[in-house]
Amino acid sequence: MSDLPLVSIVTPSYNQAQYLEATIQSVLAQREENSSTFRLEYIIVDGDSTDGSQELISRYANQLVWWTSEPDQGQAQAINKGFAHAQGEILGWLNSDDLYLPLAIQSAVDVLQANPEVGLVFGDALSIDRRGHPIHQLHFGNWTLAELIRFRVICQPAVFFRRSAWESVGGLDESYHYMLDHLLWIKIARLFPIQHVNGLWAAARQHAGAKNMAQAAHFGKEAQRIFDWMLTQPDLAEQVYIARNQVRGGVYRLQARYLLDGGYAAEAFRVYLQALKENPVFALKHWHRMLYAILSRLGGKALRGWYYSTSYRWNFARLRNLPLRGWPGINLEEDELTTDG
């Protein structure tokens, strides 16, 4: 049993009690599926929540290696604190409103065991609404450092990495609060090969209280900060200069995306125009978001509502046949679809 790889999962948590239990159950279900092929240790770091999260976590205490609830300086510090208590050779973190999907950890372990040179693996993901309805399927590709510096982002909960990679880059930069994951991926990809795996590994929840909506404008600012940081790194600066239009286009597209998610449609449209100027092919992959931004600028509130409602329902009709019925946090019933995220 001791020869089995040990996987350490950390959940940073703060006032997300309404989603936290499904998150916990989706992690523990990984162990129930594959208890004979890897060992799992689970850690929860709560930031002194006041919404009942502490009581909820305590109910699962006997299935956790360690947990705490105390004030901290944000998500990055909480994750660093959690991994400081972890012993695993394979690491991942799952935010308290997201979910792992069936066989996620097993799939990551299999790839890392078969490819000892790889430092980080990532799968595909779903977006779900606050009620757990699947509303988008997120497919990625065989991206490397070249794509990451162009700000092609991958879905954080669908990522796992080796302890050696984490330690080599010094963990998360605690001065970042929004693009902390993307910065980490770039740092790891400078030193280790990374690998994409086809398969749904995680579900990222969109809701009005999520950082990518409630504090959307800050993501673009930190993307610009990463761009500026790369210019201070000789190996990255050379690559950025060679692909400068593509990199700047990636920064602008990312800024526009988060501005639109945060409700800043007019500003998002302006930034999308900058993205089109720098890298039109890449920017036009967001044509549907640009359309939504245009409708918002024109004041078409009813039309905008119809657009998002129709899009969500069409996507849900396609995705509700995924083999996820009964999985923690996933809702495949045709009850109220939410379009607040």
TORLOTI-756666 format. One record per residue (C-alpha): residue number from 1; x, y, z. Coordinates in nm, 3 decimals. Each point is the difference from the previous one (the first is absolute). Example, Ala and Ser with C-alpha at 12.3 -4.5 7.8 and 13.67 -1.06 7.14 Angstrom:
    n        X        Y        Z
    1    1.230   -0.450    0.780
    2    0.137    0.344   -0.066
//
This chain:
    n        X        Y        Z
    1    0.000    0.000    0.000
    2    0.284    0.242    0.084
    3    0.135   -0.038   -0.357
    4   -0.311    0.167   -0.141
    5    0.046    0.366   -0.101
    6   -0.128    0.249    0.256
    7   -0.217    0.283   -0.134
    8   -0.054    0.312    0.211
    9   -0.303    0.220   -0.070
   10   -0.047    0.338    0.168
   11   -0.326    0.194    0.010
   12    0.025    0.368    0.092
   13   -0.333    0.118    0.135
   14   -0.165    0.320    0.112
   15   -0.375    0.046    0.051
   16   -0.104   -0.250   -0.268
   17   -0.206   -0.232    0.219
   18   -0.276   -0.033   -0.260
   19    0.245   -0.168   -0.241
   20    0.266   -0.141    0.230
   21   -0.159   -0.332    0.085
   22   -0.033   -0.101   -0.365
   23    0.366    0.094   -0.049
   24    0.106   -0.218    0.294
   25   -0.213   -0.291   -0.119
   26    0.142    0.022   -0.353
   27    0.353   -0.036    0.143
   28   -0.084   -0.287    0.235
   29   -0.182   -0.180   -0.281
   30    0.332   -0.021   -0.187
   31    0.136   -0.220    0.278
   32   -0.310   -0.218    0.002
   33    0.039   -0.059   -0.375
   34    0.371   -0.090    0.004
   35    0.113   -0.088    0.350
   36    0.230   -0.276   -0.131
   37    0.206    0.206   -0.246
   38    0.098    0.314    0.192
   39   -0.016    0.143    0.349
   40   -0.180    0.327    0.062
   41    0.050    0.259    0.271
   42   -0.238    0.291    0.019
   43    0.060    0.335    0.169
   44   -0.239    0.293    0.043
   45    0.122    0.349    0.086
   46   -0.287    0.227    0.099
   47    0.049    0.373    0.041
   48   -0.207    0.037    0.319
   49   -0.338   -0.026   -0.173
   50   -0.311    0.125    0.176
   51   -0.265   -0.179   -0.209
   52    0.005   -0.346    0.160
   53    0.294   -0.131   -0.205
   54    0.195   -0.093    0.313
   55   -0.280   -0.218    0.132
   56   -0.035   -0.165   -0.340
   57    0.372   -0.074   -0.025
   58    0.006   -0.144    0.351
   59   -0.254   -0.263   -0.105
   60    0.259   -0.135   -0.246
   61    0.298    0.041    0.233
   62    0.062   -0.374    0.033
   63    0.055   -0.018   -0.379
   64    0.244    0.291   -0.008
   65    0.373   -0.011    0.068
   66   -0.010    0.356    0.133
   67   -0.227    0.301    0.003
   68   -0.003    0.342    0.152
   69   -0.218    0.309    0.012
   70    0.186    0.324    0.063
   71    0.042    0.339   -0.165
   72    0.238    0.012   -0.296
   73    0.117    0.237   -0.270
   74   -0.187   -0.164   -0.285
   75   -0.021   -0.307   -0.218
   76    0.369   -0.032   -0.086
   77    0.105    0.010    0.365
   78   -0.267   -0.255    0.092
   79    0.116   -0.241   -0.274
   80    0.367    0.042    0.093
   81   -0.092   -0.069    0.362
   82   -0.190   -0.314   -0.098
   83    0.281   -0.143   -0.210
   84    0.246    0.071    0.282
   85   -0.196   -0.265    0.196
   86   -0.019   -0.242   -0.295
   87    0.219   -0.305   -0.062
   88   -0.114   -0.100   -0.348
   89    0.217   -0.033   -0.308
   90   -0.291    0.113   -0.220
   91   -0.186    0.320    0.088
   92   -0.313    0.187   -0.097
   93   -0.234    0.255    0.149
   94   -0.375    0.024   -0.032
   95   -0.178    0.321    0.092
   96   -0.298   -0.023    0.229
   97   -0.258    0.060   -0.274
   98    0.149   -0.235   -0.264
   99   -0.019   -0.377   -0.049
  100    0.214   -0.291   -0.109
  101   -0.172   -0.226   -0.251
  102    0.022   -0.383   -0.008
  103    0.349   -0.151   -0.040
  104    0.171    0.341   -0.006
  105    0.271   -0.082    0.249
  106    0.045   -0.352   -0.133
  107    0.048    0.133   -0.353
  108    0.257    0.254    0.117
  109    0.190   -0.262    0.199
  110    0.008   -0.236   -0.298
  111    0.149    0.266   -0.228
  112    0.259    0.118    0.251
  113    0.103   -0.357    0.085
  114    0.041   -0.084   -0.368
  115    0.190    0.321   -0.082
  116    0.252    0.071    0.276
  117    0.141    0.302   -0.185
  118   -0.338    0.183    0.002
  119   -0.042    0.255    0.279
  120   -0.364    0.100   -0.053
  121   -0.307   -0.157   -0.160
  122   -0.336    0.154   -0.078
  123   -0.331   -0.128   -0.129
  124   -0.315    0.159   -0.138
  125   -0.278    0.144    0.212
  126   -0.361    0.104    0.027
  127   -0.143    0.333    0.105
  128   -0.300   -0.045    0.229
  129   -0.245    0.256    0.133
  130   -0.072    0.058    0.368
  131   -0.254   -0.284    0.001
  132    0.247   -0.245   -0.157
  133   -0.137   -0.005   -0.357
  134    0.271   -0.056   -0.263
  135   -0.007    0.305   -0.228
  136    0.329   -0.011   -0.194
  137    0.260   -0.259   -0.093
  138    0.357    0.129    0.010
  139    0.239   -0.176   -0.237
  140    0.372    0.071    0.005
  141    0.288   -0.117   -0.215
  142    0.357   -0.124    0.022
  143    0.113    0.338    0.126
  144    0.353    0.072    0.109
  145    0.179    0.304    0.138
  146   -0.045    0.168   -0.338
  147   -0.378    0.000    0.041
  148    0.008    0.097    0.366
  149    0.205    0.314   -0.063
  150   -0.262    0.093   -0.262
  151   -0.257   -0.016    0.282
  152   -0.181   -0.310   -0.111
  153   -0.139   -0.092    0.340
  154   -0.080   -0.348    0.127
  155   -0.265   -0.085    0.258
  156    0.171   -0.007    0.339
  157   -0.200   -0.282    0.168
  158    0.090   -0.230   -0.292
  159    0.375    0.032    0.073
  160    0.231   -0.229    0.200
  161    0.377    0.031    0.044
  162    0.295   -0.166    0.167
  163    0.132    0.113    0.336
  164    0.341    0.037   -0.165
  165   -0.147    0.255   -0.244
  166   -0.176    0.189    0.279
  167    0.314    0.018    0.212
  168    0.220    0.093   -0.295
  169   -0.199    0.322   -0.057
  170   -0.060    0.080    0.367
  171   -0.375   -0.051    0.004
  172   -0.250    0.280   -0.059
  173    0.094    0.368    0.002
  174   -0.215    0.131    0.286
  175   -0.008    0.352   -0.146
  176   -0.230   -0.132   -0.275
  177   -0.369   -0.052    0.073
  178   -0.160   -0.058   -0.341
  179    0.247   -0.133   -0.260
  180    0.205   -0.192    0.257
  181   -0.063   -0.331   -0.176
  182    0.103    0.117   -0.347
  183    0.323    0.143    0.137
  184    0.072   -0.334    0.167
  185   -0.062   -0.193   -0.322
  186    0.243    0.226   -0.189
  187    0.268   -0.049    0.264
  188   -0.042   -0.378   -0.004
  189   -0.007   -0.018   -0.380
  190    0.335    0.182   -0.012
  191    0.158   -0.294    0.181
  192   -0.209   -0.310   -0.082
  193   -0.200   -0.138   -0.291
  194   -0.375    0.035    0.050
  195   -0.266   -0.224   -0.154
  196   -0.366    0.025   -0.089
  197   -0.234   -0.298    0.031
  198   -0.333   -0.028   -0.178
  199   -0.266   -0.060    0.261
  200   -0.223    0.192    0.239
  201    0.182    0.032    0.330
  202   -0.172    0.288    0.178
  203   -0.296    0.235    0.016
  204    0.053    0.372    0.063
  205   -0.300    0.175    0.148
  206   -0.114    0.337   -0.133
  207   -0.204    0.207    0.240
  208   -0.040    0.363    0.100
  209    0.225   -0.036    0.306
  210    0.290   -0.161   -0.186
  211    0.315    0.209   -0.036
  212   -0.006   -0.020   -0.379
  213   -0.333    0.186    0.007
  214   -0.010    0.201    0.322
  215    0.358    0.128   -0.046
  216    0.040   -0.052   -0.372
  217    0.189    0.322   -0.079
  218    0.291   -0.106    0.220
  219    0.080   -0.301   -0.220
  220    0.096    0.219   -0.292
  221    0.226    0.210    0.221
  222    0.185   -0.308    0.121
  223    0.027   -0.132   -0.356
  224    0.176    0.326   -0.087
  225    0.219   -0.046    0.307
  226    0.103   -0.348   -0.120
  227    0.079    0.148   -0.342
  228    0.223    0.262    0.164
  229    0.166   -0.269    0.215
  230    0.078   -0.214   -0.304
  231    0.189    0.291   -0.151
  232    0.234   -0.010    0.301
  233    0.085   -0.367   -0.060
  234    0.261   -0.030   -0.279
  235   -0.118   -0.340   -0.127
  236   -0.366    0.108   -0.005
  237    0.066    0.353   -0.125
  238    0.156   -0.135   -0.318
  239   -0.304   -0.219   -0.069
  240   -0.239    0.285    0.080
  241    0.183    0.232   -0.239
  242   -0.010   -0.253   -0.285
  243   -0.376   -0.053    0.046
  244   -0.080    0.348    0.135
  245   -0.321    0.052   -0.201
  246   -0.135   -0.337    0.103
  247    0.097    0.053    0.364
  248   -0.154    0.347    0.017
  249   -0.307   -0.131   -0.179
  250   -0.028   -0.274    0.261
  251    0.023    0.253    0.283
  252   -0.271    0.215   -0.155
  253   -0.232   -0.293   -0.072
  254    0.035   -0.122    0.357
  255   -0.066    0.349    0.137
  256   -0.308    0.034   -0.218
  257   -0.134   -0.338    0.102
  258    0.012    0.080    0.369
  259   -0.135    0.352   -0.048
  260   -0.298   -0.149   -0.180
  261   -0.052   -0.261    0.271
  262    0.005    0.280    0.256
  263   -0.268    0.200   -0.180
  264    0.230    0.263   -0.157
  265   -0.127   -0.057   -0.353
  266    0.097    0.335   -0.154
  267    0.355   -0.022    0.133
  268    0.019   -0.365   -0.107
  269   -0.097    0.094   -0.356
  270    0.273    0.267   -0.011
  271    0.263   -0.250    0.118
  272   -0.123   -0.264   -0.247
  273    0.072    0.251   -0.277
  274    0.357    0.023    0.128
  275    0.023   -0.379   -0.001
  276   -0.125   -0.007   -0.361
  277    0.265    0.251   -0.102
  278    0.282   -0.204    0.155
  279   -0.110   -0.357   -0.077
  280   -0.326   -0.020   -0.197
  281   -0.013   -0.378   -0.043
  282    0.036   -0.065    0.372
  283   -0.236    0.282    0.096
  284   -0.274   -0.125   -0.233
  285   -0.020   -0.326    0.192
  286   -0.203    0.217    0.241
  287   -0.238    0.121   -0.272
  288   -0.304   -0.098    0.205
  289    0.127    0.203    0.295
  290    0.063    0.294   -0.231
  291   -0.358   -0.031   -0.123
  292   -0.124    0.010    0.357
  293    0.215    0.307    0.068
  294   -0.144    0.174   -0.308
  295   -0.355   -0.077    0.109
  296    0.080    0.137    0.343
  297    0.141    0.322   -0.149
  298   -0.316    0.041   -0.204
  299   -0.208   -0.030    0.314
  300   -0.182   -0.310   -0.114
  301   -0.069   -0.136    0.348
  302   -0.283   -0.229   -0.109
  303    0.200   -0.123   -0.299
  304    0.304   -0.057    0.217
  305   -0.210   -0.201    0.246
  306   -0.145   -0.208   -0.281
  307    0.347   -0.064   -0.143
  308    0.146   -0.133    0.326
  309   -0.310   -0.194    0.098
  310   -0.017   -0.168   -0.341
  311    0.374   -0.075    0.004
  312   -0.015   -0.154    0.347
  313   -0.301   -0.215   -0.079
  314    0.147   -0.122   -0.327
  315    0.326   -0.095    0.171
  316   -0.179   -0.166    0.290
  317   -0.209   -0.208   -0.242
  318    0.325   -0.133   -0.151
  319    0.184   -0.054    0.327
  320   -0.271   -0.153    0.214
  321    0.066   -0.337   -0.162
  322    0.353   -0.018    0.143
  323    0.042   -0.301    0.232
  324   -0.003    0.214    0.314
  325   -0.341   -0.070    0.149
  326    0.028   -0.032    0.376
  327    0.347    0.151    0.016
  328    0.044    0.248    0.289
  329   -0.097    0.353   -0.098
  330   -0.113   -0.080   -0.355
  331   -0.363    0.074   -0.088
  332   -0.137   -0.158   -0.318
  333   -0.363    0.081    0.068
  334   -0.188    0.257   -0.208
  335   -0.078    0.236    0.285
  336    0.093    0.366    0.010
  337    0.310    0.081   -0.206
  338    0.187    0.301    0.137
  339    0.165    0.255   -0.225
  340    0.178    0.207    0.264
  341    0.327   -0.162   -0.101
//
